[in-house]
Amino acid sequence: MPNAPPNPEKRASPKTLRPVPKYVSTPQAARALGVSVRSFQRWMKLGLIEPDHRTPGGHGRWDVERLREEMRNPSRFREA
């Protein structure tokens, strides 16, 4: 029955659901972090940050929350 209502007993509880990351473009990620796109690109080139996903065209997509978490460890960025 494709139109049957979902069985409430089989639904995941809110504790088991993980938030789905929202991937954004490089300029959007830089803006969300309050840095210039050029600085963001430099960090990528130096290997300090890696995109979460790459499009078929090779463009990076970023999870801003993960980036914010990484930036809480500033020792990674002192070398740059």
N, C-alpha and C positions, 0 to 999 in steps of 0.2 A: 504494500500500500504506500505509494509515494507521497500521498497527501495526508497521511496519518500524522497526528501531532506527536512531537518527540516524547519519549518516555522520560518523565522527570527523574526516575531512579537511575537512568543511564547518563544523565548530564554530569559534566565535570563540576565539582564544587569550586567556588571562587578561589579557594586556597591552591587548587591544582592548576588553575589557568595562569599562564605566563603572559605578561603583556607582549603584544606583537610590536617589535620595533618599527618605528617609522623611518624609512630610509629617505635621506635628503641628498641633494646634489652638493658638490664641493663648495660652491659659493654660499649656499644656504647654511651648510655646516659651519663655515668660517664666520658668517654673520651671527649665527646662534651662539658661538663661542666668544664673539667680540674681538676677533682678530682679522687681519687683512687676508684676502684670498692668497696673496703672494706668500705671506708667512705660512699659511696652511699648506700651500704647495711645496714650500721649502721643507717643511716637516715630513711631507710624503717622500720627497726626494732623498732625504737623509735616513729614511726608514724609521722615523719616530712614531709614525701612525700608518695604519693600513686600512683601506676601506673594508666595510663589512660585506660588500657585494660589488661586482662589476657588471655593467650592462654588456650586451653583446657588442656594442660599439667601443667598449673599453673604458667607459666613464665610471668613476667611483661613486658609490652610494654609501651614505654614512648613517649610523645610529648615533644621534647627538647625545643621548643619555650615556652611552658607552664611552664616547669621547670625553664627556665631562668627568666621568669616573677616572679615566686615564689621566686627565689633566690634574687630578688631585694629587698625583705623584709627580711633582715638578722636577725631580732629579733627572728624569728622562729628557727634559727640555733644556737643562743647563748647558749641555754639550753643544747645542745648536747655537 
